Amino acid sequence: MPLALLRHKRIGYLLTFSILMVFIGTVLFSLLEGWTFIDSFYFTITTMTTVGFGDLTVTSDVSKLVASLYMILSVPILLIAIEYTVEVMYGDVHGHRRVK
Protein backbone atom coordinates (compact mmCIF):
# COMPACT_ATOMS: atom_id res chain seq x y z
CA MET A 1 0.00 0.00 0.00
CA PRO A 2 2.70 2.60 0.80
CA LEU A 3 4.24 2.33 -2.67
CA ALA A 4 0.80 2.57 -4.27
CA LEU A 5 0.40 5.97 -2.61
CA LEU A 6 3.31 7.28 -4.65
CA ARG A 7 1.21 6.88 -7.79
CA HIS A 8 -0.63 9.99 -6.70
CA LYS A 9 1.34 12.94 -8.02
CA ARG A 10 0.26 15.23 -5.21
CA ILE A 11 1.52 12.80 -2.55
CA GLY A 12 4.82 12.53 -4.41
CA TYR A 13 5.14 16.31 -4.52
CA LEU A 14 4.23 16.72 -0.85
CA LEU A 15 6.63 13.97 0.19
CA THR A 16 9.42 15.46 -1.89
CA PHE A 17 8.78 18.93 -0.49
CA SER A 18 8.66 17.59 3.08
CA ILE A 19 12.00 15.83 2.62
CA LEU A 20 13.42 19.00 1.08
CA MET A 21 12.23 20.99 4.11
CA VAL A 22 13.97 18.51 6.43
CA PHE A 23 17.19 18.81 4.44
CA ILE A 24 17.04 22.62 4.34
CA GLY A 25 16.31 22.85 8.06
CA THR A 26 19.11 20.45 8.93
CA VAL A 27 21.65 22.39 6.89
CA LEU A 28 20.45 25.80 8.09
CA PHE A 29 20.50 24.95 11.79
CA SER A 30 23.82 23.18 11.48
CA LEU A 31 25.37 26.28 9.93
CA LEU A 32 23.64 28.84 12.15
CA GLU A 33 24.07 27.07 15.49
CA GLY A 34 27.22 25.04 14.82
CA TRP A 35 25.37 21.83 15.69
CA THR A 36 26.28 18.40 14.37
CA PHE A 37 24.26 16.99 11.49
CA ILE A 38 22.43 14.65 13.88
CA ASP A 39 21.54 17.43 16.34
CA SER A 40 20.34 19.65 13.49
CA PHE A 41 18.29 16.83 11.99
CA TYR A 42 16.78 16.05 15.40
CA PHE A 43 15.90 19.72 16.00
CA THR A 44 14.38 19.95 12.52
CA ILE A 45 12.17 16.90 13.02
CA THR A 46 11.02 17.93 16.50
CA THR A 47 10.22 21.39 15.14
CA MET A 48 8.33 20.14 12.07
CA THR A 49 6.28 17.72 14.12
CA THR A 50 5.66 20.38 16.82
CA VAL A 51 7.02 18.06 19.52
CA GLY A 52 9.73 20.50 20.63
CA PHE A 53 11.30 18.69 23.57
CA GLY A 54 13.34 21.79 24.43
CA ASP A 55 16.67 20.04 24.87
CA LEU A 56 18.02 21.94 21.84
CA THR A 57 17.15 25.59 21.41
CA VAL A 58 18.35 28.24 19.02
CA THR A 59 20.42 30.97 20.64
CA SER A 60 21.13 33.80 18.21
CA ASP A 61 18.62 36.36 16.97
CA VAL A 62 19.18 35.25 13.37
CA SER A 63 18.55 31.62 14.32
CA LYS A 64 15.37 32.60 16.14
CA LEU A 65 14.12 34.43 13.07
CA VAL A 66 15.01 31.54 10.76
CA ALA A 67 13.40 29.03 13.16
CA SER A 68 10.21 31.10 13.30
CA LEU A 69 9.97 31.31 9.51
CA TYR A 70 10.86 27.64 9.23
CA MET A 71 7.99 26.73 11.56
CA ILE A 72 5.52 28.85 9.61
CA LEU A 73 6.50 27.06 6.39
CA SER A 74 7.32 23.49 7.41
CA VAL A 75 4.56 22.63 9.89
CA PRO A 76 1.68 23.27 7.45
CA ILE A 77 3.48 21.42 4.65
CA LEU A 78 3.90 18.32 6.81
CA LEU A 79 0.30 18.50 8.04
CA ILE A 80 -1.05 18.89 4.51
CA ALA A 81 1.04 15.90 3.38
CA ILE A 82 -0.29 13.75 6.22
CA GLU A 83 -3.88 14.91 5.71
CA TYR A 84 -3.88 14.25 1.98
CA THR A 85 -2.27 10.83 2.43
CA VAL A 86 -4.96 9.85 4.94
CA GLU A 87 -7.66 11.07 2.55
CA VAL A 88 -6.24 8.94 -0.25
CA MET A 89 -5.97 5.90 1.99
CA TYR A 90 -9.28 6.11 3.85
CA GLY A 91 -11.44 8.73 2.17
CA ASP A 92 -12.68 11.95 3.72
CA VAL A 93 -12.90 11.96 7.50
CA HIS A 94 -16.65 12.51 7.31
CA GLY A 95 -17.08 9.93 4.54
CA HIS A 96 -18.39 12.43 1.99
CA ARG A 97 -15.78 11.85 -0.66
CA ARG A 98 -12.80 9.75 -1.56
CA VAL A 99 -9.85 11.35 -3.37
CA LYS A 100 -8.72 9.49 -6.49
C-alpha positions in Angstrom: 0.0 0.0 0.0 2.7 2.6 0.8 4.2 2.3 -2.7 0.8 2.6 -4.3 0.4 6.0 -2.6 3.3 7.3 -4.7 1.2 6.9 -7.8 -0.6 10.0 -6.7 1.3 12.9 -8.0 0.3 15.2 -5.2 1.5 12.8 -2.6 4.8 12.5 -4.4 5.1 16.3 -4.5 4.2 16.7 -0.9 6.6 14.0 0.2 9.4 15.5 -1.9 8.8 18.9 -0.5 8.7 17.6 3.1 12.0 15.8 2.6 13.4 19.0 1.1 12.2 21.0 4.1 14.0 18.5 6.4 17.2 18.8 4.4 17.0 22.6 4.3 16.3 22.9 8.1 19.1 20.5 8.9 21.7 22.4 6.9 20.5 25.8 8.1 20.5 25.0 11.8 23.8 23.2 11.5 25.4 26.3 9.9 23.6 28.8 12.2 24.1 27.1 15.5 27.2 25.0 14.8 25.4 21.8 15.7 26.3 18.4 14.4 24.3 17.0 11.5 22.4 14.6 13.9 21.5 17.4 16.3 20.3 19.7 13.5 18.3 16.8 12.0 16.8 16.0 15.4 15.9 19.7 16.0 14.4 20.0 12.5 12.2 16.9 13.0 11.0 17.9 16.5 10.2 21.4 15.1 8.3 20.1 12.1 6.3 17.7 14.1 5.7 20.4 16.8 7.0 18.1 19.5 9.7 20.5 20.6 11.3 18.7 23.6 13.3 21.8 24.4 16.7 20.0 24.9 18.0 21.9 21.8 17.2 25.6 21.4 18.4 28.2 19.0 20.4 31.0 20.6 21.1 33.8 18.2 18.6 36.4 17.0 19.2 35.2 13.4 18.6 31.6 14.3 15.4 32.6 16.1 14.1 34.4 13.1 15.0 31.5 10.8 13.4 29.0 13.2 10.2 31.1 13.3 10.0 31.3 9.5 10.9 27.6 9.2 8.0 26.7 11.6 5.5 28.9 9.6 6.5 27.1 6.4 7.3 23.5 7.4 4.6 22.6 9.9 1.7 23.3 7.5 3.5 21.4 4.7 3.9 18.3 6.8 0.3 18.5 8.0 -1.0 18.9 4.5 1.0 15.9 3.4 -0.3 13.8 6.2 -3.9 14.9 5.7 -3.9 14.3 2.0 -2.3 10.8 2.4 -5.0 9.8 4.9 -7.7 11.1 2.6 -6.2 8.9 -0.3 -6.0 5.9 2.0 -9.3 6.1 3.8 -11.4 8.7 2.2 -12.7 12.0 3.7 -12.9 12.0 7.5 -16.7 12.5 7.3 -17.1 9.9 4.5 -18.4 12.4 2.0 -15.8 11.9 -0.7 -12.8 9.7 -1.6 -9.8 11.4 -3.4 -8.7 9.5 -6.5 
